[in-house]
Amino acid sequence: KQWYQRRVAITAGIGHAGYYSVQYSEQLRIISLNTQYCDRLNFWLYLNNTDPGNMLGWLVEELSSAEERGVNVIILGHIPTGRVDCLEAFSWNYYKIIDRFEGTVVGQYMAHTHQDHFSLMYSDDPDHHPTGYQFIAPSLTTYTNLRLCVDTTA
């Protein structure tokens, strides 16, 4: 209820390409990405798979602004980067952004795989320190051999 009553400013992108950000509080910005822009089954992406819809450029601007103001950022998306379902060029560019803003991005939440797992990201620096993670949510569907994320026995 509190989420719906809160008046928030949504930045550009949602009407154009399906991505946006919300300044949830003074210390937290939530960014929702249209990760269909990395879907390997989207054949239009083979024309421009580095930054379709200028979403990654926009993401850098949002993260730069948040960093300047000391605001933490949570990133939401559907298709996790670094997997076979996400085009390699997009994943590489996204990882570079996360590496650069590792002190600003405090969480990344994805889905798509129908499995409950996580992914770690590491720096290109010689020490290869962790720079981020993605929590990848399980499914609510009843696919065979996939564990549901809710208890249906209660």
N, C-alpha and C positions, 0 to 999 in steps of 0.2 A: 504494500500500500504506500509506504513512504517513497519508493522509487517512482511511482506514477505521479505522486503529488509534487515531487521536486521539479522545479523549473530549471531546465538545463539548456545550454547552448550547444547545438549540434553544428559542427563545422562542415564545410563544403565537401562534396563528393558523393553523398548518398543518392542524389538525383541523377548525377552524371555517370557514376561507375560503381555504386554500391558499397563504398567505404565511408567511414565517418569517425568523428571523435566526440566525446562528451566530457566536459569538465565536471566530474562528479562531486568533487569537493575542492577546497583550496590546495590540498596536497595530493589529489588523485585525479588523473585523466584516464579515461577508458577509450581505447582505440579499437574499432572493429574494421578488420580488413576483408576485402572480397578476395579470398584465396582461390576462388575459381579462376583467378588470373594466373594460376600456376598449374591448373589441371591439364595433364598430358593428353586427355581426350578432347580438349578444346582446340581443334585444329587451326582456328584463327590465330592462336598464340604463336604458331610457328612463323608468322609474319613479324611479330615483335614479342619475344618472350623475355626480354630483359626488364622492361617496365611498362607493361600495358596499362592504359588508362592513367598514366603518370602517378600511380598509387605509391610506388616506392619513393619517388621524389617528394610527394606530399608527406609521406611518413617521416622522412628526414626532417622536413620543416616542422612537423608537429613535435618530434622528439627534441629538436634543437630548442624550440620554444619552451618545452617542459623543462629541459635541462637548465636553461637560463633562469627559470623561475624556481627551481628546486622542487619540481612536481614529479611524483612517481607516476609511472605509466603501466597499465595492464593492457596487453594486446589480445584480442579475440580473433579467431579465424575458424575456418572449417577444415581445409586440407593442411595437414602439418607439412612444413618444409623439410627437405632432406630425405624424403621418401620417394619411392618409385612413382607415385601418383603425381608428384609435383615436379615440374620441369627443372632441370639442373641449373640453368642460367638464373632463373628466378630465385631458387634456393640459395645460390651462391651470393647473389646481390643482397638478399634478405639477411643472410648470416653476417655479411660485412656491416650492415646497418646495426644489427644487434651487438656485434663486437664493438662498434664505435660507441654505442649508447648503453653499455652494460651497467652503468651506474644509475641509469634512469628507468630502464625497463625492469620491473620487479616481478613480472609474471606473464606467461603466455599460455593461453588455453585454446586448444584445438579439438578436433573430433575426427570424423570421416572413416577411421579404421575399424570402428565397431569393437575395439578392444581397449581395455583399461591399462594404459602404460604411460611412459614419459620418455622424453628425448633430451639429451644434454647437448649443448653447443660449446665449442672450445675456440679459444683465440688462435689466430694465425701467428701470434708472437712465439718466440722460441720456447717459452715455458708452457705453452698450450693450456693455459688456465681456463677453467669453466667461465663462460660469459653469459650464459642463459640456459633456460630450460623450457620445455613445452610439456604441460600436462595434457594428455590426450584422453578425452573422455570416452567411456564405453557407450554402448548402444542401448536404446530402449526397445529395439526391435527384437523379434524372437528368431533370429537366424539360427540355424542348426550349428551346434558346436561353439557358439559364442555365449559367454556368460552375461546375463542381464545385470544392469547396474542397480536394480531395485529388487527388494525381497518380495517375491510374489506369493510366498507361502503364508504370510500373515493375514 
